[in-house]
Structure formats: C-alpha cells, structure tokens
C-alpha cells in the first residue's frame, strides 16, 4: 500500500564560535572540570556572541541542511523553528529565518516544547507532508540558552549552551512498511503537573522579563529516564520495529548518565548511541539535530539506517520519533 512519507534529504548544524570550558567556569562559580564531567559528561559549551540571535544560529544551520539536500530555500513550503529562546516575543523566529533565507514561499512558525521541541516540530511537519499540504519542509532546533541562565547558579549554568541544527524533509511515496525511508512514527507526551521541576521564572504575562532557568536536577533525572525509555519503546512499536532494528539512537544531549541509563532500559548498547553532549552541553531543542548532523557528517549514519530520536524537556514534555535515513 502506497503511503506518503516525510523523507530526510539533508541535515545541517551550527555552533557559535566562542567556547566556554569547564575550567573557565570554575573561575566564576564554585565548581571544577572533574565535578562537571563526572556528573554530566560535559566538557565545554558554545556561547552566542553579542548581537548573535537565535535566528542567526538557525539560519546558518538551515543553509547547511539545504546545501546537503541540494534544494533551494525558494522550494521550501514550511519552516518550523523549535525554540524556547526566541529572538522576540513575536513575531516568530521562524519568520525571521524565512526572511534571512530570502524567501516568501509558504509559511513559517515556532514550536515551543523546550528540549522536546525538535521532536514535536518533526511530528508537526510530518503531518503536513503526509496529508499532502506540504512537499518540502525545513525543521530547525535553535537555542541561545546562555541568555536565560543564572551564571551564579552552579547547578544550572554548567549544563547549557547555544547552538542550532536543521533537517530538510520532503514528501515521497513509500510502501507503508518499516523499510521505507523517512519518518516512520512519532509519539508525543506532556504532563503539566511537574512545572516546578524545570522552568524559567519569568515571562511576558507574569514578570514582564525573560527570567532565568530553574531546575531540580535529581527529580528531572528520575522522570527523564523513565519517560524516555517508555516513549522510545512506544515509537518503535508504532513503526512496527524493535530495538534490534535500531542502528543508532540520537537522543537529547542533556546528561551522559541520563542517556546511558535510558539506553540500558531500552536495550540498546552505548556503541549505537550518538553522543555529542561533551562538546556542546545541553542545547535544548537544538541538541538532537546537532547530534544527528554530527553522525551524518562523520559517516556513522548512512542511508537506510533506522534512527530512534528521543527527548524530554520542561513542562514536562517528552517525545520520540523513528526515522529511516
């Protein structure tokens, strides 16, 4: 049976030039490189330059994804930017990216699901493609989390960084089996009762300020491992696949220990997990596409590989997707 699939044509990523190492952080807050790395697996993070906006990072990642896909921005029908750190309250960062790319084709909007944002955005783009409303979509995860951190709080400021990643999707016909290329399944969840565990203490309608990120790490860790393992298994079932079919897990890069514990619960060895958390820390919605592009560019991810993407973020939100590259 013929079915419309959202097929990935290319990926791209961008990290700001400035690198902030653990050793540098230890000069401003009470921490050490050893303490940070042992608990998180993070060695460094990238920080956007003054005047460098989320849309700038997103545009550079998008341009690289379009280059790999060998497609012009004028052929894109839909742009979705997943971000919790938009340039402005409105308009959407996606419309700024659309302008930066020099096109007025189609439509553009943002998705806000924090660290799960890229999976949410993939799911939304897939629905538009599968129904035939969109042929080519550009899905971007981009963040400047350095702008909402309390740099005196060593429990949070060591974890996050800035960056962007993007994927170009195109509608193509498949056979309706797990052997098809493209997005095979997406599963999304949320639970708003856990707001106080991971949130930003500001906003336009509350404080009138952007606010700073606040987190209760131990509780987030516990929920993350359980939720990610469950949603990953559900996405595989929806695709008609099992963990044995997975070539690579491309997880949200929040914490090495969370990634390791989740992989163990799902039954996938760490040798099949794309890890980039040491290089850029937690970049929220940007972390999955950053890791994806890393795996594609260094040759680990090859055409035909089955990927399991999974993430959890504030809200709580969480989600997973299966994608045959």
C-alpha positions as CSV (number, residue, x, y, z in Angstrom):
1,X,0.0,0.0,0.0
2,X,1.4,3.4,-1.0
3,X,1.8,5.9,1.8
4,X,3.3,9.4,1.9
5,X,6.5,9.7,3.9
6,X,8.4,12.7,5.2
7,X,11.9,11.7,3.9
8,X,15.1,13.4,5.3
9,X,17.1,14.9,2.4
10,X,19.8,16.6,4.4
11,X,21.0,17.9,7.8
12,X,23.0,20.9,9.0
13,X,24.2,22.4,12.2
14,X,25.9,25.5,13.6
15,X,27.7,26.2,16.9
16,X,28.8,29.7,17.9
17,X,32.5,30.4,17.7
18,X,33.0,31.1,21.4
19,X,33.7,28.0,23.6
20,X,33.3,28.2,27.3
21,X,35.2,25.3,29.0
22,X,34.6,23.8,32.4
23,X,38.0,25.2,33.6
24,X,36.8,28.7,32.6
25,X,33.6,28.3,34.5
26,X,35.5,27.2,37.6
27,X,36.9,30.7,37.8
28,X,33.5,32.2,38.3
29,X,31.4,29.6,40.2
30,X,32.3,27.0,42.8
31,X,32.9,24.0,40.6
32,X,35.6,22.0,38.8
33,X,36.1,20.3,35.5
34,X,36.2,17.0,37.2
35,X,32.9,17.7,39.1
36,X,31.0,18.8,36.0
37,X,32.3,16.0,33.7
38,X,31.7,13.2,36.3
39,X,28.1,14.2,36.8
40,X,27.1,15.3,33.3
41,X,29.7,14.2,30.7
42,X,30.0,17.9,29.6
43,X,33.5,19.3,28.9
44,X,32.5,22.6,27.2
45,X,29.6,24.6,25.7
46,X,29.3,27.2,22.9
47,X,28.1,30.7,23.7
48,X,26.5,33.0,21.2
49,X,28.3,36.3,20.6
50,X,26.8,39.7,21.5
51,X,24.3,40.5,18.8
52,X,24.1,36.9,17.6
53,X,20.5,35.9,17.8
54,X,18.7,32.5,17.8
55,X,17.5,33.3,14.3
56,X,21.2,33.8,13.2
57,X,22.1,30.3,14.5
58,X,19.0,28.8,13.0
59,X,19.7,30.4,9.6
60,X,23.3,29.0,9.4
61,X,22.1,25.5,10.3
62,X,19.3,25.8,7.7
63,X,21.7,26.9,5.0
64,X,23.9,23.9,5.6
65,X,20.9,21.5,5.6
66,X,19.7,23.0,2.3
67,X,23.2,22.6,0.8
68,X,23.3,18.9,1.8
69,X,19.7,18.3,0.5
70,X,20.6,20.1,-2.8
71,X,17.4,22.1,-2.6
72,X,16.8,25.9,-2.7
73,X,15.1,27.9,0.0
74,X,12.6,29.0,-2.5
75,X,11.4,25.4,-2.8
76,X,10.6,25.2,0.9
77,X,6.9,25.2,1.8
78,X,7.1,25.1,5.5
79,X,9.7,26.3,8.1
80,X,9.3,25.3,11.8
81,X,11.7,26.5,14.4
82,X,11.7,24.7,17.7
83,X,12.9,27.1,20.4
84,X,12.4,28.2,23.9
85,X,14.6,31.2,23.4
86,X,13.1,33.2,20.5
87,X,14.5,36.5,19.2
88,X,11.4,38.3,20.3
89,X,8.1,37.6,22.0
90,X,6.7,38.0,18.5
91,X,6.9,37.6,15.6
92,X,8.1,34.0,15.4
93,X,11.8,33.3,15.0
94,X,10.8,31.1,12.0
95,X,9.6,34.1,10.0
96,X,13.0,35.8,10.6
97,X,14.7,32.7,9.3
98,X,12.4,32.7,6.3
99,X,13.4,36.3,5.6
100,X,17.1,35.5,6.2
101,X,16.9,32.7,3.6
102,X,15.5,35.2,1.1
103,X,12.1,33.5,0.5
104,X,8.4,34.3,1.0
105,X,7.3,30.9,-0.2
106,X,4.9,29.0,2.1
107,X,4.5,29.6,5.8
108,X,6.6,29.6,9.0
109,X,6.0,29.3,12.7
110,X,7.7,28.4,16.0
111,X,7.1,25.4,18.3
112,X,7.8,25.6,22.0
113,X,8.3,22.3,23.8
114,X,11.7,23.2,25.3
115,X,14.1,20.2,24.9
116,X,11.5,18.1,23.2
117,X,10.8,20.9,20.7
118,X,12.7,19.3,17.7
119,X,10.7,16.0,18.0
120,X,7.5,18.0,18.3
121,X,8.4,20.0,15.3
122,X,9.3,16.9,13.3
123,X,5.9,15.5,14.2
124,X,4.0,18.6,13.0
125,X,6.0,18.8,9.8
126,X,5.3,15.1,9.1
127,X,1.6,15.6,9.4
128,X,1.6,18.4,6.9
129,X,3.7,16.3,4.5
130,X,1.7,13.1,4.9
131,X,-1.6,14.9,4.2
132,X,-0.1,16.5,1.0
133,X,-0.4,20.1,2.2
134,X,3.4,20.5,2.1
135,X,6.0,19.0,-0.2
136,X,9.3,20.4,1.3
137,X,9.8,21.3,5.0
138,X,12.7,22.8,6.9
139,X,12.7,21.7,10.6
140,X,15.1,23.6,12.9
141,X,16.0,23.4,16.6
142,X,17.8,26.5,17.7
143,X,18.6,28.0,21.2
144,X,20.5,30.7,22.9
145,X,20.0,29.3,26.4
146,X,23.0,31.4,27.7
147,X,20.6,34.3,27.7
148,X,18.3,32.8,30.3
149,X,20.9,31.3,32.7
150,X,21.7,32.5,36.2
151,X,25.5,32.5,35.9
152,X,25.9,32.4,39.7
153,X,23.9,29.1,40.0
154,X,26.4,26.3,39.5
155,X,23.7,23.6,39.4
156,X,22.3,25.0,36.1
157,X,24.8,27.3,34.4
158,X,27.3,24.5,33.8
159,X,24.7,22.4,31.9
160,X,23.6,24.5,28.9
161,X,24.9,26.1,25.8
162,X,23.8,27.6,22.5
163,X,23.5,26.1,19.0
164,X,21.3,25.1,16.1
165,X,20.5,22.1,13.9
166,X,18.2,21.5,11.0
167,X,16.8,18.9,8.7
168,X,15.1,19.2,5.3
169,X,12.1,16.9,4.8
170,X,10.4,16.0,1.5
171,X,7.2,14.2,0.8
172,X,7.9,10.9,-1.1
173,X,5.9,7.8,-1.6
174,X,6.7,4.7,0.4
175,X,5.3,1.2,0.7
176,X,3.9,1.6,4.2
177,X,6.5,-0.7,5.9
178,X,9.3,-0.2,8.3
179,X,11.7,-0.5,5.4
180,X,10.5,2.9,4.0
181,X,12.8,5.9,4.1
182,X,11.6,8.8,6.2
183,X,9.7,9.4,9.5
184,X,8.1,6.1,10.4
185,X,6.5,7.2,13.7
186,X,6.3,9.9,16.2
187,X,5.0,9.8,19.8
188,X,4.4,12.9,21.9
189,X,3.5,13.3,25.6
190,X,3.3,16.0,28.3
191,X,2.4,16.4,31.9
192,X,2.0,19.9,33.3
193,X,2.0,18.9,36.9
194,X,5.8,19.0,37.0
195,X,6.2,22.7,36.1
196,X,8.2,23.5,39.3
197,X,10.9,20.9,38.5
198,X,12.2,22.6,35.4
199,X,11.0,26.1,34.4
200,X,12.0,29.7,33.7
201,X,11.0,32.2,36.5
202,X,9.7,34.9,34.1
203,X,7.6,35.7,31.1
204,X,5.7,38.5,29.4
205,X,2.4,37.9,31.3
206,X,3.9,37.2,34.7
207,X,7.1,39.2,35.4
208,X,7.5,41.1,32.2
209,X,11.1,39.8,32.0
210,X,12.7,36.9,30.3
211,X,13.6,35.3,33.6
212,X,16.2,32.6,34.4
213,X,16.1,28.8,34.2
214,X,15.5,26.9,37.4
215,X,15.8,23.2,37.9
216,X,15.6,20.4,40.5
217,X,18.1,18.1,38.9
218,X,17.5,14.8,40.8
219,X,13.8,14.8,40.2
220,X,14.3,15.7,36.5
221,X,16.8,12.8,36.1
222,X,14.3,10.3,37.6
223,X,11.5,11.3,35.3
224,X,13.7,11.6,32.2
225,X,15.0,8.0,32.3
226,X,11.5,6.5,32.9
227,X,9.7,8.7,30.3
228,X,12.4,8.4,27.6
229,X,12.6,4.6,27.8
230,X,8.8,4.3,27.6
231,X,8.3,6.7,24.8
232,X,11.2,5.2,22.8
233,X,9.6,1.8,23.0
234,X,6.2,3.2,22.0
235,X,7.7,4.9,18.9
236,X,9.3,1.6,17.9
237,X,6.1,-0.3,18.3
238,X,4.3,2.3,16.2
239,X,6.8,1.9,13.5
240,X,6.5,-1.9,13.6
241,X,10.1,-2.2,14.8
242,X,12.0,-3.4,17.8
243,X,15.3,-2.3,19.5
244,X,17.1,-4.9,17.4
245,X,16.2,-2.9,14.3
246,X,17.7,0.3,15.5
247,X,21.1,1.3,14.0
248,X,21.5,4.5,16.0
249,X,19.9,6.2,18.9
250,X,20.1,10.0,18.6
251,X,19.0,11.3,22.0
252,X,18.6,14.7,23.5
253,X,22.0,15.6,24.8
254,X,21.2,16.7,28.4
255,X,23.4,14.4,30.5
256,X,25.6,11.4,29.8
257,X,24.2,9.5,32.7
258,X,20.6,10.0,31.6
259,X,21.5,8.9,28.0
260,X,23.3,5.8,29.4
261,X,20.5,4.8,31.8
262,X,17.9,5.2,29.1
263,X,19.8,3.2,26.5
264,X,20.2,0.4,29.1
265,X,16.4,0.3,29.8
266,X,15.6,0.2,26.1
267,X,18.2,-2.5,25.5
268,X,20.4,-0.6,23.0
269,X,24.2,-0.7,23.6
270,X,26.0,2.7,24.0
271,X,28.1,1.8,20.9
272,X,24.9,2.6,19.0
273,X,24.2,6.0,20.6
274,X,25.3,9.3,19.0
275,X,26.9,11.3,21.8
276,X,27.8,15.0,21.5
277,X,27.0,16.3,25.0
278,X,30.7,16.6,25.9
279,X,31.2,19.1,23.1
280,X,28.2,21.5,23.5
281,X,26.3,20.6,26.6
282,X,22.5,20.8,26.7
283,X,21.4,22.9,23.8
284,X,17.7,22.1,24.4
285,X,15.7,21.9,21.1
286,X,19.0,22.1,19.1
287,X,20.7,19.0,20.7
288,X,19.0,16.2,18.6
289,X,19.6,17.8,15.2
290,X,23.2,18.8,16.3
291,X,23.9,15.1,17.2
292,X,22.1,13.9,14.1
293,X,24.2,16.1,11.8
294,X,27.4,15.1,13.6
295,X,26.6,11.4,12.9
296,X,25.7,12.1,9.3
297,X,28.8,14.2,8.6
298,X,31.3,11.8,10.2
299,X,29.8,8.8,8.3
300,X,28.3,6.9,11.2
301,X,24.8,7.5,10.0
302,X,24.3,6.2,6.5
303,X,21.4,5.9,4.1
304,X,19.0,3.1,5.2
305,X,19.9,3.4,8.9
306,X,17.0,3.3,11.3
307,X,17.3,6.1,13.9
308,X,15.5,6.5,17.2
309,X,15.2,10.1,18.3
310,X,14.1,10.9,21.9
311,X,13.9,13.9,24.2
312,X,12.3,15.3,27.4
313,X,12.0,18.9,28.4
314,X,10.4,21.3,30.8
315,X,6.6,21.1,31.2
316,X,7.2,18.2,31.3
317,X,7.1,17.4,27.6
318,X,8.7,14.3,26.0
319,X,8.6,12.5,22.7
320,X,10.3,10.1,20.3
321,X,10.5,9.5,16.6
322,X,11.7,6.8,14.3
323,X,13.4,7.9,11.2
324,X,15.0,5.8,8.4
325,X,17.7,7.9,7.0
